[in-house]
Amino acid sequence: MKNVNSINELIKRFEEIVLEESNLIRNGSIVALKHVATGKYLSSIKNLCYTTG
């Protein structure tokens, strides 16, 4: 991410992005997060499997 010089600034930018995008995630939406270091996924649905490629 460009123009981020501190952890506080990074957190502020993250919060801004989440606020902007929060209207896209509604009750019942399927959400998956990918852990950068391990490449594993955390999903809002049980038994949802992803293959990396």
N, C-alpha and C positions, 0 to 999 in steps of 0.2 A: 504494500500500500504506500503510495507516494505522499509526501508532505506530512508524515506523522513522526513527531520528534520525541514523544514521551508516552508512557503507559496511560496517563490520564487522557491524552489526546486520542489514543487508540480506543479507549473505552468510550469516549464521547462519540467518536465516529461510528463505532459498533452500535451504540444506542440509537443514533440517528437512523442508521440503516434498518434496524429492527423496527423502529417506529414507522418508517415509511412502508415497510413490507408487511407489517402486522395485519393490515386489512386484507391481505391475500390468504391468510390462514384462518379458517373458520372451524367451528365445531364440526367434527366429522372428517376433516381434511386428513390426508395421509402425509405424514412428515417423516423424513429421514435425514439424519445428520451423519456426516462422515468424519471419523477421527483422523486427523491429518497424519499423525505419527505412525499409526498402526494400519490405516486403510480400512478399518472395520466400520460398520454402520450401526447406528442406533435408530430404530424405527418406532413409529406409533402403532404399528400393527404387529400382532404376534405372528410368528412363523413366516415373516416376509424375508426372503433370502435374496441377496444381491451377489452377482459375480463380478469381479473386477476384470477390466480388460483394456 
